[in-house]
Amino acid sequence: MMRVIKGATRDTLLIYMHREETSRLISGIKHVLVTRFCETDQRERLKLLDVTMTRNETHCVIDESPALFKMIKRRANEIGHSGPQILTCDLYDSIKENRPKMVFMNYKQANKLQDLIQKYHCPDVGHEVLNTAAVNAGSFDVYIRLANGEGAALLDTWLDAKRHVIEWILDMKKDSTCQGRTRNLEDILFACEDETISL
């Protein structure tokens, strides 16, 4: 991204679609567990990772275990590629030094952006509505069998219970820099009615 910022001309407009990191991580975990494992019946693949899953036509149950947390910590697929890897002190310094025309936008505003681009640049081309909704479990009820032996919890309930500690438990921000700048930027971004700000 820094190369893009440094190479931007006066007429270049950079648009960064942003999602708050905890929300992005929870959605990524849910997507991987639901679509990559439960819906495609990847029991054998999970066994290789030492994660146990049982599944029938309506239910998918994944065991809560150190192996499950280890799999999440690997940051594969949608779980990885996070904002803290992109929004670093070096990036913020590059923005300050190069002063590109840059817009930060909440990812939920993608359809509005697409409408504007179509209206002014591609009026003869229609567009599909982008899916920015949370992943749903489709035809499966997905559960996590609790390690403490007290039954199972729906995946959404389990993720909601872990939401405020999962990044810390998994040490997922250990290499992050300038989180304070990102949080300040998010405060401004999410306070705006259209959730879009120009830098």
Residue frames relative to the residue before (quaternion, step in Angstrom):
aa qw qx qy qz dx dy dz
M 1.0000 0.0000 0.0000 0.0000 0.00 0.00 0.00
M 0.6202 0.5497 -0.3557 0.4321 3.59 1.03 -0.70
R 0.6073 0.5450 -0.3546 0.4566 3.60 1.08 -0.66
V 0.6389 0.5179 -0.3164 0.4727 3.57 1.01 -0.82
I 0.6538 0.5112 -0.3105 0.4634 3.58 0.93 -0.90
K 0.6879 0.4768 -0.2864 0.4663 3.58 0.87 -0.92
G 0.7304 0.4407 -0.2376 0.4646 3.59 1.04 -0.72
A 0.4752 0.6917 -0.4364 0.3246 3.58 1.26 -0.14
T 0.3415 -0.7174 0.5699 0.2095 3.57 -1.05 0.83
R 0.7047 -0.4305 0.3361 0.4530 3.57 -1.28 0.00
D 0.7187 0.4459 -0.2476 0.4726 3.59 1.12 -0.65
T 0.5322 0.6309 -0.4042 0.3941 3.59 1.28 -0.07
L 0.1215 -0.7570 0.6371 0.0790 3.55 -1.02 0.86
L 0.1704 -0.7790 0.5990 0.0725 3.56 -0.71 1.12
I 0.1013 -0.7864 0.6085 0.0316 3.56 -0.90 0.96
Y 0.1099 -0.7854 0.6086 0.0256 3.55 -0.70 1.13
M 0.2141 -0.7635 0.5988 0.1123 3.58 -0.63 1.14
H 0.1131 -0.8401 0.5305 -0.0046 3.56 -0.55 1.19
R 0.0355 -0.7521 0.6571 0.0373 3.52 -1.23 0.65
E 0.5295 -0.6205 0.4710 0.3358 3.56 -0.94 0.89
E 0.5727 -0.6863 0.3368 0.2959 3.56 -0.77 1.13
T 0.6650 0.4909 -0.3360 0.4516 3.62 0.83 -0.83
S 0.6353 0.5229 -0.3192 0.4703 3.57 0.99 -0.83
R 0.6586 0.5084 -0.3044 0.4638 3.59 0.95 -0.89
L 0.6640 0.5122 -0.3039 0.4522 3.57 0.92 -0.92
I 0.6544 0.5058 -0.3137 0.4664 3.60 0.88 -0.93
S 0.6591 0.5026 -0.3020 0.4710 3.58 0.93 -0.88
G 0.6493 0.5206 -0.3108 0.4590 3.59 1.00 -0.82
I 0.6422 0.5097 -0.3197 0.4749 3.58 0.95 -0.86
K 0.6616 0.5083 -0.3064 0.4584 3.55 0.89 -0.95
H 0.6522 0.5223 -0.3181 0.4480 3.58 0.90 -0.90
V 0.6750 0.4916 -0.3027 0.4594 3.58 0.86 -0.93
L 0.6940 0.4723 -0.2949 0.4564 3.60 0.81 -0.93
V 0.7091 0.4559 -0.2712 0.4646 3.60 0.90 -0.88
T 0.8175 0.3156 -0.1645 0.4528 3.57 0.49 -1.16
R 0.7330 0.4213 -0.2593 0.4668 3.59 0.94 -0.72
F 0.7707 0.3165 -0.1927 0.5183 3.59 1.12 -0.47
C 0.7587 0.3930 -0.2477 0.4567 3.62 0.51 -1.07
E 0.7311 0.4416 -0.2681 0.4456 3.61 0.66 -1.04
T 0.7472 0.3590 -0.2239 0.5124 3.60 1.06 -0.57
D 0.3906 -0.7634 0.4427 0.2619 3.58 1.32 0.24
Q 0.1821 0.8114 -0.5213 0.1915 3.55 0.53 1.24
R 0.1041 0.8329 -0.5361 0.0903 3.60 0.96 0.83
E 0.6624 0.5087 -0.3163 0.4499 3.58 0.93 -0.85
R 0.6477 0.5110 -0.3164 0.4682 3.58 0.98 -0.83
L 0.6528 0.5089 -0.3086 0.4688 3.58 1.01 -0.84
K 0.6008 0.5594 -0.3619 0.4417 3.60 1.05 -0.69
L 0.6229 0.5389 -0.3362 0.4567 3.57 1.04 -0.75
L 0.7026 0.4209 -0.2481 0.5173 3.57 1.19 -0.59
D 0.4503 -0.7015 0.4174 0.3617 3.59 1.37 0.03
V 0.4885 0.6058 -0.4597 0.4278 3.58 1.12 0.68
T 0.2519 -0.7893 0.5461 0.1237 3.58 -0.78 1.04
M 0.0036 0.7811 -0.6231 0.0406 3.54 -0.96 0.98
T 0.0940 -0.7409 0.6597 0.0835 3.54 -1.14 0.73
R 0.0219 -0.8163 0.5747 -0.0541 3.56 -1.02 0.79
N 0.0046 -0.7418 0.6691 0.0451 3.51 -1.24 0.63
E 0.7860 -0.3429 0.2059 0.4715 3.63 -1.17 -0.30
T 0.8012 0.2997 -0.1396 0.4988 3.62 1.10 -0.56
H 0.7887 0.2683 -0.1234 0.5392 3.60 1.17 -0.50
C 0.0738 -0.7444 0.6616 0.0513 3.49 -1.24 0.64
V 0.0466 -0.8037 0.5929 -0.0162 3.57 -0.75 1.07
I 0.0960 -0.7836 0.6137 0.0107 3.54 -0.77 1.13
D 0.4296 -0.7140 0.4928 0.2504 3.57 -0.87 0.96
E 0.3796 -0.6636 0.5953 0.2474 3.54 -1.07 0.86
S 0.2143 0.7771 -0.5554 0.2043 3.56 -0.58 1.13
P 0.6599 -0.4714 0.3780 0.4467 3.57 -1.23 0.22
A 0.6230 0.5505 -0.3423 0.4377 3.60 1.08 -0.70
L 0.6165 0.5306 -0.3495 0.4650 3.60 1.06 -0.70
F 0.6717 0.4819 -0.2960 0.4785 3.59 0.90 -0.89
K 0.6209 0.5350 -0.3363 0.4639 3.58 1.07 -0.74
M 0.6375 0.5220 -0.3236 0.4651 3.59 1.00 -0.83
I 0.6494 0.5015 -0.3138 0.4777 3.60 0.95 -0.86
K 0.6632 0.5321 -0.3017 0.4312 3.58 0.92 -0.92
R 0.5683 0.5958 -0.3799 0.4216 3.61 1.17 -0.48
R 0.2751 -0.8180 0.4644 0.1986 3.58 1.30 -0.35
A 0.2625 0.7835 -0.5213 0.2132 3.57 1.00 0.76
N 0.8515 0.1751 -0.1356 0.4753 3.51 -1.32 0.51
E 0.8529 -0.1276 0.0958 0.4971 3.59 -0.93 -0.89
I 0.5546 0.6055 -0.4035 0.4037 3.62 1.18 -0.25
G 0.7026 0.4617 -0.2619 0.4740 3.59 1.06 -0.69
H 0.7110 0.4806 -0.3238 0.3984 3.55 -1.28 -0.49
S 0.2090 0.8355 -0.4769 0.1759 3.54 0.74 1.07
G 0.6912 -0.4795 0.3708 0.3936 3.51 -1.35 0.33
P 0.6634 0.5116 -0.3335 0.4323 3.64 0.85 -0.81
Q 0.6084 0.5300 -0.3577 0.4701 3.60 1.18 -0.40
I 0.7099 0.4347 -0.2398 0.4996 3.59 1.15 -0.62
L 0.7626 0.3619 -0.1866 0.5027 3.56 0.79 -1.08
T 0.1387 0.8100 -0.5425 0.1742 3.53 0.39 1.32
C 0.6807 -0.4451 0.3686 0.4502 3.56 -1.30 0.12
D 0.6290 0.5391 -0.3365 0.4478 3.59 0.99 -0.80
L 0.6535 0.5012 -0.3210 0.4676 3.59 0.96 -0.80
Y 0.6599 0.4975 -0.3169 0.4654 3.58 0.87 -0.91
D 0.6387 0.5113 -0.3268 0.4731 3.60 1.01 -0.75
S 0.6414 0.5209 -0.3206 0.4632 3.58 1.02 -0.79
I 0.6255 0.5192 -0.3333 0.4776 3.60 1.02 -0.77
K 0.6678 0.5021 -0.2977 0.4618 3.59 0.92 -0.92
E 0.7108 0.4690 -0.2645 0.4526 3.60 0.89 -0.92
N 0.7798 0.3703 -0.1786 0.4722 3.60 0.99 -0.81
R 0.1978 -0.8421 0.4813 0.1419 3.58 1.31 -0.30
P 0.1235 0.8021 -0.5756 0.1006 3.63 0.60 1.03
K 0.5017 -0.5449 0.5366 0.4044 3.55 -1.30 0.20
M 0.1393 0.8181 -0.5322 0.1678 3.54 -0.34 1.24
V 0.1373 -0.7740 0.6166 0.0422 3.51 -1.04 0.93
F 0.1853 -0.7272 0.6498 0.1206 3.55 -1.05 0.86
M 0.0044 -0.8102 0.5834 -0.0567 3.55 -0.81 1.03
N 0.4900 -0.6180 0.5223 0.3243 3.55 -1.07 0.77
Y 0.5516 -0.6465 0.4157 0.3240 3.58 -0.88 0.94
K 0.5990 0.5829 -0.3565 0.4174 3.61 1.15 -0.54
Q 0.6520 0.5113 -0.3069 0.4682 3.59 1.26 -0.27
A 0.3250 0.7887 -0.4764 0.2131 3.62 1.25 0.16
N 0.6495 0.5176 -0.3330 0.4464 3.61 0.95 -0.75
K 0.6267 0.5217 -0.3390 0.4692 3.60 1.03 -0.72
L 0.6350 0.5178 -0.3249 0.4723 3.58 0.99 -0.82
Q 0.6567 0.5073 -0.3093 0.4645 3.57 0.91 -0.91
D 0.6241 0.5339 -0.3355 0.4613 3.61 1.01 -0.75
L 0.6704 0.5002 -0.2980 0.4600 3.59 0.93 -0.90
I 0.6480 0.5057 -0.3215 0.4701 3.57 0.93 -0.85
Q 0.6566 0.5037 -0.3123 0.4665 3.57 0.94 -0.86
K 0.6608 0.5365 -0.3120 0.4221 3.58 0.85 -0.95
Y 0.8040 0.3242 -0.1489 0.4758 3.58 0.81 -0.97
H 0.8034 0.2967 -0.1468 0.4950 3.60 1.08 -0.51
C 0.8023 0.1405 -0.0574 0.5773 3.60 1.11 -0.57
P 0.0164 0.8659 -0.4998 -0.0092 3.63 0.72 0.96
D 0.6903 0.4847 -0.2862 0.4546 3.60 1.14 -0.48
V 0.6523 0.4949 -0.3045 0.4866 3.55 1.29 -0.05
G 0.3223 -0.7307 0.5693 0.1953 3.56 -0.85 0.98
H 0.1995 -0.7756 0.5763 0.1629 3.55 -1.22 0.06
E 0.4567 -0.6427 0.5413 0.2921 3.49 -1.30 0.46
V 0.4904 -0.6213 0.5134 0.3314 3.53 -1.13 0.63
L 0.3841 -0.7280 0.5220 0.2238 3.56 -0.82 1.02
N 0.3976 -0.7075 0.5336 0.2379 3.54 -1.09 0.71
T 0.0580 0.7937 -0.6021 0.0651 3.56 -0.38 1.24
A 0.4222 0.6989 -0.4692 0.3365 3.56 1.28 0.28
A 0.6179 -0.5411 0.4147 0.3917 3.52 -1.23 0.44
V 0.5820 -0.5636 0.4561 0.3681 3.53 -1.22 0.56
N 0.1463 -0.7699 0.6070 0.1318 3.56 -0.97 0.72
A 0.5978 -0.6210 0.3915 0.3222 3.52 -1.21 0.48
G 0.4371 -0.7216 0.4561 0.2834 3.58 1.21 0.20
S 0.8178 -0.2291 0.1850 0.4944 3.54 -0.84 -0.99
F 0.6561 0.5094 -0.3064 0.4649 3.60 1.27 0.03
D 0.2787 -0.6442 0.6722 0.2356 3.47 -1.31 0.53
V 0.1379 -0.8112 0.5663 0.0475 3.57 -0.54 1.17
Y 0.0768 -0.8024 0.5914 -0.0205 3.53 -0.84 1.12
I 0.2489 -0.6912 0.6479 0.2014 3.48 -1.38 0.38
R 0.3098 -0.7314 0.5807 0.1787 3.58 -0.75 1.12
L 0.3963 -0.7745 0.4500 0.2015 3.55 -0.47 1.27
A 0.5240 -0.6667 0.4491 0.2817 3.54 -1.00 0.93
N 0.6506 0.5332 -0.3226 0.4340 3.60 1.13 -0.56
G 0.5360 -0.6678 0.3817 0.3479 3.60 1.28 0.10
E 0.5568 0.6281 -0.3804 0.3882 3.59 1.27 0.13
G 0.7645 -0.3736 0.1976 0.4867 3.58 0.91 0.88
A 0.5229 -0.6058 0.4947 0.3390 3.51 -1.20 -0.67
A 0.2352 -0.7479 0.6044 0.1416 3.54 -1.27 0.48
L 0.5573 -0.5605 0.4803 0.3801 3.55 -1.12 0.60
L 0.6164 -0.5761 0.3837 0.3754 3.57 -1.02 0.76
D 0.6529 0.5161 -0.3244 0.4495 3.62 0.88 -0.87
T 0.6564 0.5025 -0.3066 0.4719 3.60 0.98 -0.86
W 0.6502 0.5190 -0.3059 0.4629 3.58 0.98 -0.88
L 0.6766 0.4812 -0.2922 0.4746 3.58 0.89 -0.92
D 0.6319 0.5280 -0.3362 0.4571 3.59 1.02 -0.76
A 0.6566 0.5064 -0.3061 0.4677 3.59 1.01 -0.79
K 0.7260 0.4247 -0.2322 0.4886 3.61 1.09 -0.69
R 0.4385 0.7701 -0.4118 0.2124 3.60 1.24 -0.48
H 0.7577 0.4058 -0.2310 0.4558 3.60 0.87 -0.82
V 0.7566 0.3595 -0.2137 0.5026 3.59 1.23 -0.17
I 0.5066 0.7065 -0.4152 0.2680 3.59 1.17 -0.43
E 0.6464 0.5071 -0.3370 0.4598 3.62 0.96 -0.74
W 0.6550 0.4964 -0.3025 0.4829 3.57 1.06 -0.76
I 0.6397 0.5309 -0.3263 0.4501 3.61 0.89 -0.93
L 0.7604 0.3759 -0.1851 0.4962 3.56 0.93 -0.96
D 0.3672 -0.7615 0.4657 0.2617 3.59 1.32 0.04
M 0.2419 0.8378 -0.4592 0.1697 3.55 1.08 0.79
K 0.7216 0.3982 -0.2582 0.5040 3.60 1.20 -0.21
K 0.2877 0.8060 -0.4865 0.1758 3.57 1.22 0.32
D 0.7541 0.3532 -0.2111 0.5119 3.62 1.06 -0.61
S 0.4230 0.7206 -0.4547 0.3083 3.59 1.27 0.16
T 0.0920 -0.7670 0.6317 0.0647 3.53 -1.17 0.66
C 0.8458 0.2105 -0.1506 0.4665 3.56 -1.25 0.52
Q 0.1730 0.8004 -0.5520 0.1570 3.59 0.94 0.81
G 0.5937 0.5756 -0.3641 0.4286 3.59 1.10 -0.62
R 0.6419 0.5101 -0.3204 0.4745 3.59 0.98 -0.80
T 0.6544 0.5066 -0.3129 0.4661 3.57 0.97 -0.87
R 0.6646 0.4962 -0.3169 0.4601 3.59 0.91 -0.82
N 0.6217 0.5202 -0.3413 0.4758 3.60 1.03 -0.70
L 0.6461 0.5174 -0.3045 0.4713 3.56 0.98 -0.90
E 0.6543 0.5055 -0.3069 0.4714 3.60 0.97 -0.86
D 0.6142 0.5483 -0.3530 0.4445 3.60 0.98 -0.78
I 0.6767 0.4710 -0.2808 0.4913 3.57 0.94 -0.90
L 0.6618 0.5331 -0.3019 0.4321 3.58 0.87 -1.00
F 0.7494 0.4112 -0.2277 0.4664 3.58 0.73 -1.05
A 0.6048 0.5408 -0.3583 0.4619 3.61 1.25 -0.25
C 0.5979 0.5610 -0.3626 0.4430 3.60 1.19 -0.42
E 0.5671 -0.6251 0.4205 0.3329 3.55 -1.00 0.86
D 0.7693 0.3258 -0.1936 0.5142 3.61 0.89 -0.84
E 0.3700 -0.7728 0.4509 0.2500 3.59 1.31 0.17
T 0.5678 0.5199 -0.3983 0.4987 3.52 0.97 1.01
I 0.0236 0.7962 -0.6041 0.0237 3.58 -0.90 0.91
S 0.3484 -0.7036 0.5825 0.2103 3.51 -1.23 0.60
L 0.2720 -0.7535 0.5727 0.1741 3.55 -1.00 0.81
